[in-house]
Amino acid sequence: MGRETSIADEDYCYLTTTGRVSGEPREIEIWFGLDGSTLYMLSGGRDRSDWVRNLMREPRVRVRISNRTFDGQARVVDDPDEETRARALLFEKYSPGYSGDLDDWRERSLPIAVDLRD
């Protein structure tokens, strides 16, 4: 994955899941953090969000960041240490440029990881 440093600075990624009912591709724009070949997102709607419900049914996803596209395997983060790192990574990336308070989002959102493949 040679160029994480440049794509890690992008504001958004575009996550494509497979609709759990329709079977059709569903794309969302979302904040993300990148740690090596693992991409992290926080779901404010936790497991009630459609995109989270989709990836729980079908974990194979596609992620686009800038002009790069990756296939990946999505998962709910359940390791406490990884969860802490994911929350801190996203909070540190977005809180400096955000005018609101992201503490609640950091603490209550459901962390999702995507293990990326080039």
trRosetta pair geometry for C-beta under 8 A, 3 or more apart (Angstrom, degrees):
i j d omega theta_ij theta_ji phi_ij phi_ji
1 4 5.6 49 131 -51 113 99
1 36 7.7 113 56 172 142 54
1 37 5.3 166 -13 -95 149 92
1 116 6.9 74 -94 101 139 123
1 118 5.7 -163 -84 -66 69 110
3 6 5.0 -28 170 34 101 110
3 7 6.0 87 114 -9 92 100
3 68 7.6 -179 70 -57 118 154
4 7 6.1 -74 -143 52 34 95
4 8 5.2 44 162 -37 76 111
4 34 5.5 -163 -163 135 105 136
4 36 7.1 -76 -91 -139 169 18
4 37 7.8 -110 -80 -77 133 50
5 8 5.9 -47 -136 26 22 117
5 9 7.3 21 160 -19 53 104
6 9 6.4 -62 -167 27 32 109
6 66 7.7 -31 128 0 96 165
7 10 5.5 -22 -166 -7 54 117
7 34 6.9 68 102 -26 90 166
7 65 4.5 84 -174 122 117 128
7 66 5.4 -124 -118 14 89 122
7 68 5.9 -54 -94 34 148 135
8 33 7.6 31 -157 -163 92 50
8 34 4.1 -119 -109 51 92 124
10 13 7.0 99 97 -68 124 67
10 65 5.3 162 45 -172 152 93
10 66 5.2 -139 -83 -47 143 94
11 31 7.4 -59 169 -111 63 73
12 29 4.9 4 -179 -174 141 93
12 30 6.5 127 -153 61 87 24
12 31 6.5 -65 -107 -84 64 41
12 32 7.2 90 -159 8 34 97
13 29 7.7 166 83 -150 34 52
13 30 6.2 -30 63 67 78 77
13 32 4.3 10 6 -2 121 147
13 39 6.6 14 -17 -167 174 142
13 41 7.7 -111 54 -77 120 115
13 63 5.4 -4 171 -169 127 100
13 64 6.6 155 -169 76 73 46
13 65 4.7 -36 -112 -84 92 88
14 27 5.5 7 177 -171 100 111
14 28 7.2 174 -152 83 57 36
14 29 5.7 -27 -99 -96 75 63
14 30 7.8 133 -104 20 28 74
14 63 7.0 145 75 -159 53 50
14 64 4.2 -12 58 57 107 101
14 65 7.6 -174 20 -70 73 42
15 27 6.9 158 81 -148 42 58
15 28 5.4 -13 58 57 93 87
15 30 5.8 -11 4 25 117 124
15 41 7.1 -43 -47 -42 149 160
15 51 6.5 79 100 -167 126 135
15 61 6.1 -11 -168 176 88 132
15 62 7.7 148 -159 81 43 51
15 63 5.6 -13 -103 -105 65 78
15 114 7.4 -166 -122 -49 112 153
16 25 5.1 -7 -172 -168 114 106
16 26 6.7 150 -153 73 60 40
16 27 4.6 -25 -93 -91 81 81
16 61 6.2 156 78 -169 57 77
16 62 4.3 -6 55 60 113 97
16 63 7.5 -157 21 -72 75 34
16 64 7.5 51 -15 -8 106 99
17 25 7.6 146 77 -154 33 56
17 26 5.2 -24 65 63 82 98
17 28 7.9 9 6 4 102 102
17 51 5.4 152 4 -151 142 72
17 54 3.7 101 137 116 138 132
17 55 5.0 -95 -120 -59 126 81
17 58 7.0 134 -175 76 84 98
17 61 5.4 -31 -94 -113 63 103
17 74 7.5 -35 -102 7 101 158
18 23 6.3 -10 177 -153 103 42
18 24 7.4 157 -156 78 62 20
18 25 6.5 -45 -102 -96 56 49
18 26 7.2 121 -141 14 8 90
18 54 6.2 173 70 -178 46 106
18 57 7.7 -111 82 91 95 104
18 58 4.4 -26 54 78 120 150
18 60 7.3 30 -9 75 121 85
18 61 7.9 -136 -9 -97 76 62
19 22 3.8 9 100 49 144 96
19 23 6.0 -47 70 7 90 16
19 24 4.8 14 17 52 128 69
19 25 7.4 -64 -13 -8 88 2
19 26 4.9 104 -65 -32 85 120
19 54 6.0 -59 -113 -117 29 121
20 53 5.9 -79 -7 131 148 93
20 54 5.0 -143 -33 -109 93 59
20 57 4.2 103 -114 26 111 160
20 58 7.0 -176 -94 2 72 99
22 26 7.9 111 55 -52 124 109
25 62 7.9 -15 -140 32 121 123
26 50 7.2 -91 152 130 159 116
26 51 6.8 -151 113 -100 120 78
26 54 6.1 -131 51 -97 133 169
28 51 5.2 -56 -3 -77 145 147
30 41 5.3 29 133 -140 134 131
30 51 7.8 -153 -49 95 144 170
31 41 6.8 135 84 -135 61 79
31 42 7.3 -17 81 36 108 89
31 90 6.3 97 131 -153 115 109
31 93 7.6 158 -178 97 109 122
31 94 5.7 4 -155 -73 144 144
32 39 5.4 -12 -173 -174 127 102
32 40 6.5 144 -162 74 70 48
32 41 5.2 -40 -103 -81 77 83
32 65 7.5 -99 66 -96 146 118
32 90 7.4 -85 -170 -105 17 102
33 39 7.3 153 79 -160 43 55
33 40 4.6 -16 61 60 94 104
33 41 7.9 174 20 -73 71 39
33 86 6.8 162 61 -153 129 60
33 89 3.7 129 160 132 159 112
33 90 4.6 -120 -27 -71 124 67
33 93 5.4 -174 -97 -10 98 146
34 38 7.5 152 -156 83 53 46
34 39 5.5 -24 -102 -105 73 71
34 40 7.6 -169 -77 19 26 77
34 65 7.9 23 -64 -100 135 169
35 38 5.2 -21 70 68 87 96
35 40 6.7 30 6 -12 107 114
35 85 6.9 41 -80 147 168 121
35 86 7.9 -108 -2 -94 137 64
35 89 6.1 -84 -53 -107 114 157
37 115 6.7 43 121 -163 95 65
37 116 4.9 -134 -179 59 79 92
37 117 7.8 52 -180 -79 126 36
38 113 5.4 -18 -172 -164 109 110
38 114 7.1 153 -159 74 58 45
38 115 5.6 -27 -104 -102 81 60
38 116 7.0 -171 -93 6 25 87
39 63 6.0 144 33 -150 167 171
39 70 7.9 148 -20 71 136 145
39 72 7.0 -45 28 -124 116 169
39 113 7.0 139 75 -161 49 55
39 114 4.5 -13 60 57 102 100
39 116 5.8 73 -13 -42 105 116
40 77 7.4 13 -128 -45 102 141
40 86 4.1 -165 -150 -142 148 100
40 89 5.9 91 55 76 142 135
40 90 6.2 -119 108 -47 112 108
40 111 6.2 -21 -162 -163 106 99
40 112 7.0 145 -156 78 54 51
40 113 5.6 -25 -97 -101 71 68
40 114 7.9 -165 -72 20 28 72
41 90 7.6 99 -136 -91 27 141
41 111 7.6 149 79 -154 43 51
41 112 4.8 -18 63 62 91 103
41 114 7.6 35 -1 -9 105 104
42 86 7.4 148 -70 142 89 104
42 87 7.0 79 -89 -109 129 65
42 90 5.5 -167 -16 85 118 170
42 105 6.5 102 116 163 142 88
42 106 7.3 -72 -121 -113 169 38
42 109 3.6 62 171 120 105 145
42 110 6.9 144 -161 65 59 39
42 111 5.8 -31 -102 -95 72 59
42 112 7.4 174 -93 17 22 81
43 46 5.7 135 106 -93 105 15
43 47 7.4 93 100 -63 146 35
43 49 4.8 -128 -164 13 121 146
43 51 7.4 -160 -110 74 120 102
43 52 5.0 24 -109 -58 168 132
43 109 5.6 156 67 -171 37 92
43 110 4.4 -21 58 57 103 96
43 111 7.9 -160 16 -70 79 12
43 112 5.9 62 -22 -19 108 118
44 49 7.6 96 62 -63 59 129
44 105 5.9 -43 -97 -130 103 88
44 108 7.5 48 -141 96 62 98
44 109 5.0 -47 -84 -103 46 103
45 48 4.8 -106 163 74 96 90
45 49 3.6 122 76 -61 122 90
45 52 7.2 -165 87 10 96 129
45 110 8.0 -52 82 18 46 113
46 49 6.9 159 66 -7 30 94
46 52 7.2 -105 139 58 33 171
46 108 7.7 -75 -61 152 108 79
46 109 6.9 -163 -74 -153 66 42
46 110 4.2 106 -134 -28 61 120
47 52 5.2 -130 -127 124 47 134
47 53 6.7 99 177 -71 70 73
47 56 7.0 43 -146 -43 104 150
47 76 7.4 -8 -86 -99 108 140
47 110 6.0 111 -43 -74 68 171
48 52 7.6 43 49 58 25 126
48 53 7.5 -2 -164 -45 18 114
49 52 4.3 81 68 8 97 106
49 53 6.8 -170 89 -7 48 85
49 110 8.0 -153 14 44 117 125
50 53 5.6 -59 -146 40 33 110
50 54 6.1 38 154 -25 67 105
51 54 5.5 -49 -148 32 32 116
51 55 6.6 21 158 -11 65 105
52 55 6.1 -58 -146 41 31 101
52 56 6.3 35 153 -23 65 106
52 76 7.6 62 -162 -85 106 101
52 110 6.6 53 -122 85 154 139
52 112 6.4 -137 -111 -75 94 138
53 56 5.7 -53 -146 33 30 114
53 57 6.7 26 155 -15 62 105
54 57 6.1 -66 -158 37 30 105
54 58 6.6 -39 168 45 68 91
55 58 6.7 -78 -129 75 33 56
55 59 5.6 62 -180 -115 76 49
55 61 5.8 -12 -112 -60 111 126
55 74 4.0 -43 -172 91 132 147
55 112 7.1 78 80 -157 152 134
56 59 7.5 26 -118 -73 17 80
56 76 7.0 19 -94 -33 99 112
59 73 5.3 34 138 -164 112 70
59 74 4.8 -152 -157 56 75 73
59 75 6.3 23 -140 -68 131 66
60 71 7.1 -15 -167 -173 90 99
60 72 7.7 153 -153 84 48 41
60 73 6.4 -29 -96 -102 53 63
60 74 7.8 -144 -56 11 5 87
61 71 7.6 151 85 -162 43 53
61 72 5.3 -27 69 70 88 89
61 73 7.5 143 23 -108 84 14
61 74 4.7 49 -4 -29 132 117
61 114 5.9 -80 66 -126 129 126
62 69 6.3 -1 -178 -173 105 101
62 70 7.0 160 -158 83 58 46
62 71 5.8 -36 -103 -104 72 56
62 72 7.2 142 -106 21 23 82
63 69 7.2 161 85 -154 45 54
63 70 4.8 -13 61 60 94 97
63 72 5.6 15 -2 6 114 132
63 114 5.8 130 -44 115 139 158
63 116 6.5 -74 45 -105 133 108
64 68 7.0 163 -153 87 57 46
64 69 4.8 -21 -99 -100 81 79
64 70 7.8 177 -80 20 35 67
65 68 5.5 -15 66 64 79 97
65 70 7.6 8 10 2 100 109
70 114 8.0 123 103 133 121 122
70 116 4.3 -5 162 -156 149 107
70 117 6.3 148 -172 63 91 43
70 118 6.4 -53 -118 -103 91 33
71 116 7.6 128 78 -156 39 59
71 117 5.1 -25 74 61 88 102
72 114 4.0 56 135 171 147 102
72 115 5.8 163 -161 75 92 43
72 116 4.5 -42 -91 -99 115 50
72 117 6.3 171 -88 11 54 74
73 114 6.9 154 71 -157 34 61
73 115 4.9 -12 56 54 92 100
73 117 8.0 55 -10 -16 87 107
74 112 6.2 -1 -168 177 103 108
74 113 7.1 160 -152 89 54 47
74 114 4.8 -26 -94 -98 73 82
75 112 7.3 163 83 -159 35 66
75 113 5.4 -16 63 63 85 93
75 114 7.8 155 17 -90 65 38
75 115 7.4 22 8 -10 111 100
76 110 6.6 -42 -141 170 102 112
76 111 7.5 106 -167 85 60 60
76 112 6.1 -46 -106 -106 49 69
76 113 7.9 91 -173 20 6 79
77 82 5.2 -140 -161 112 115 110
77 83 4.9 154 126 -84 120 75
77 86 5.7 -155 -32 -2 174 157
77 111 4.0 -33 38 103 129 109
77 112 6.7 -152 -11 -97 89 14
77 113 5.1 94 -69 -20 96 107
78 83 7.5 6 -143 -53 9 118
79 82 4.0 62 78 17 109 112
79 83 6.4 -178 85 -17 52 85
80 83 5.5 -54 -144 35 30 116
80 84 6.5 33 157 -21 64 103
81 84 5.8 -51 -151 33 32 112
81 85 6.6 30 152 -15 64 105
82 85 5.7 -54 -149 38 34 112
82 86 6.2 36 153 -22 67 106
82 111 7.8 179 123 119 84 146
82 113 7.2 -30 160 -56 128 143
83 86 5.8 -54 -145 35 29 111
83 87 6.4 28 157 -17 64 107
83 111 5.2 169 -133 32 74 147
84 87 6.0 -56 -148 37 28 109
84 88 6.3 23 157 -15 63 111
85 88 5.9 -61 -147 41 28 109
85 89 6.1 33 156 -26 66 109
86 89 5.7 -53 -146 32 28 114
86 90 6.6 17 161 -9 63 107
86 111 4.3 98 102 -151 146 138
86 113 6.8 -105 -96 -74 140 93
87 90 6.4 -64 -152 41 27 102
87 91 6.1 23 156 -17 65 115
87 106 5.1 95 -174 -173 100 83
87 107 7.4 68 -157 -83 141 35
87 109 7.8 154 -112 62 93 99
87 111 6.3 -88 -56 -72 78 127
88 91 5.7 -59 -140 41 29 111
88 92 5.9 25 164 -17 67 111
88 106 8.0 66 -78 -159 35 122
89 92 6.3 -61 -145 38 20 105
89 93 6.4 18 156 -19 59 111
90 93 5.7 -57 -145 36 31 111
90 94 6.1 -5 170 7 68 114
90 106 7.1 178 86 -111 101 83
91 94 6.8 -77 -140 49 21 87
91 95 5.4 18 177 -26 66 121
91 102 6.0 169 -130 115 80 125
91 106 4.4 30 -81 -104 123 131
92 95 6.7 -38 -108 27 19 107
92 96 7.9 22 -177 -19 47 101
94 97 6.6 -83 -162 52 46 91
94 98 5.4 34 155 -27 84 128
94 102 6.3 134 100 -97 107 167
95 98 5.7 -71 -131 39 31 110
95 102 4.9 -127 -94 38 90 134
98 102 5.8 66 85 -43 148 121
101 104 6.8 64 116 4 99 94
102 105 4.7 -57 -162 46 70 119
102 106 5.6 77 138 -30 87 99
103 106 5.7 -57 -150 34 29 112
103 107 6.3 13 160 -9 65 113
104 107 6.1 -65 -145 43 28 103
104 108 5.6 -9 173 9 68 121
105 108 6.8 -69 -121 49 17 88
105 109 5.4 20 -177 -30 60 121
106 109 7.0 -39 -116 22 9 107
